[in-house]
């Protein structure tokens, strides 16, 4: 279901451990990564993830807070939004 999907965007200077750190947080929250795209543009790391939160016992708010905290620990900016909201924002 679309309400159980979230989009995560991570951005910042490239360094070792970004994917591992975010993935570890998602695993602890029992959030499944369904798709992942990443690129590096002039030493700037950008990653987008589509995840399923249906098996997590945590609320969307808790998941978002934990991912933002994980990003801060990595020196990265993290944005988390529900896929259904993202889809509505991009529908004209």
Residue pairs with C-beta under 8 A, 6 or more apart in sequence:
1 54
2 83
2 84
2 87
3 82
3 84
4 52
4 53
4 54
5 34
5 50
5 51
5 52
5 53
5 82
5 83
5 84
6 31
6 50
6 51
6 53
6 60
6 63
6 80
6 81
6 82
6 83
7 48
7 49
7 50
7 51
7 80
7 81
7 82
7 83
7 86
8 22
8 47
8 48
8 49
8 51
8 67
8 78
8 79
8 80
9 46
9 47
9 48
9 78
9 79
9 80
10 18
10 22
10 45
10 46
10 47
10 48
10 49
10 71
10 76
10 77
10 78
11 44
11 45
11 46
11 47
11 76
11 77
12 18
12 44
12 45
12 71
12 74
12 75
12 76
12 77
13 43
13 44
13 45
13 75
14 40
14 43
14 44
14 45
15 45
15 74
15 75
17 74
18 45
18 47
18 74
18 76
19 36
19 38
19 47
21 70
21 73
21 74
22 47
22 49
22 67
22 70
22 71
22 74
22 78
23 33
24 70
25 66
25 67
25 70
26 32
26 33
26 49
26 51
26 67
28 66
29 53
29 56
29 58
29 62
29 63
29 66
30 55
30 56
30 57
30 58
31 51
31 52
31 53
31 55
31 56
31 63
32 51
32 52
32 55
33 49
33 50
33 51
34 50
34 51
34 52
35 49
35 50
36 47
36 48
36 49
36 50
37 47
37 48
37 49
38 45
38 46
38 47
38 48
39 45
39 46
39 47
40 46
45 76
50 83
53 60
53 63
56 63
58 66
60 82
63 80
64 80
67 78
67 80
68 78
68 80
70 78
71 77
71 78
72 78
